[in-house]
Amino acid sequence: MTGLRFALDQNFPTKLIDALGPFLPVNITLTHVHKIDPRMSALSDRALIIALSQMGFDGLITTNHHMLDAPTEVAAMVATKSTMIIIKSMGHNMLRASGALSLELPGIEHRILPKSSNV
């Protein structure tokens, strides 16, 4: 699998993620939801997952682990075969969440099952 495109939810600090950009794997593109379309920040999680899939994104990176408790969001993940990278237990500290994300991304293309939803 090559060329993964992920959207970042609005909780990740734009400047910090942009600063990490040169150090991220070359086959991964991260784009903040508000840079895709500022109106997307107001969408429900289900609608956001579907919209991103329709726009050709492979998945969403979020700190909202409660998505996995909502049947409509899980159904959207499964139906769109989206990959969700969920950074949990960082105590609402986005510096720590961004660091955890940078540790998770290298080699992720080998951990994702193609044509299948992944968490």
N, C-alpha and C positions, 0 to 999 in steps of 0.2 A: 504494500500500500504506500503510495507517495502523495505528497501535496495535500496534507490535511488542513482544513480551514475551520477554525473555531471562533465563535463569538464569545466575548467576555461580558458577564453581566455588569450592571452599573456600579457594583460594589468595589470592583478592582480599580485602584488609582491609575488613571491614564498615564501620568508622567512616569510613574514607577515601571509600569509594564513596557512603555516605550523605551525606557532606559535599559531594560533587560533584553530588548529585541535583538541586539547584535550577538547575544550569548545563547539565544534559543536555537534549537535545531533548525536547519535551513529548510526542511520540508514541512514546517508548521507555520501557519499564518494565524495570528491573533488579531482580532478586530473588536473594539468595544461596540456594544450594542448601539450606544448613542451616536457613534461615528457612522454606523450603517444607516440608521434613520433615527433621529431623536424621539420620534413617536413610539418606537418599539419599547422604550423604557416603561411605557404606560400599559403595555399588553399584559394579559394574564400569562402565567407560565406556560400553560397549554398552547395558547395562541402564539407565543414567542417561539416555542419549539417547532410548531408547524410552519410559521413564517420563515424561520431560519432554514429549515429543510427545503422549502420551496425556493429559497434564494441560493441553494447549492452549498450551504454550510454543512460540515460533517457533524457538528454538535455545538454544545454550549458548555462554558466553564462558569461555574457558579459557587457561591458559598451557601446557597439555600438547600441544605440537605433535607428539608421538610418536603421538597418536591417528591421524594421517594415514598412519602406517606399518602400522597393524593392520587387516587385512581385515575383521574382524568389526565394528569401530567404523565403518569407512567404509561397510560394508553397512547398518548401522543408520542412518547419516546419509542415505544414498540412499533407503532404504525409508521413512523418516519424513519425507523432504523437509525436513530440519532445516537451519537456518543455523548454521554454526559460526564464531565469531569467535575466532581463535587469535592471541594476542599472543606473539610469539616473540623470542628473543634479547635479553632484558632482564636477563640475568645473575642471575636469581632475586631481582631487586629489584622488589618489588611496588609501590613508589612510582612507579618508571618505567613498569611495566606498566599501572598505573592511569592515568597520564598519557597513555600511548599509546592506551589504550582511549577516553579522553575526546576524543582527536583523531580517532578512527576513527568514532565514532557519528554526528556530524552528517552528514546526507544519506545515511545508510546505506540508508534505505528505497528510495532511487532506484537503489542498486547491487545490490539483491537481486532475483533472478528469482523471481516468484511461482510457487507449485506446483512447486518444484524445490529440490534441495539446493544449498546455497551454502557456500563456505568463504571 
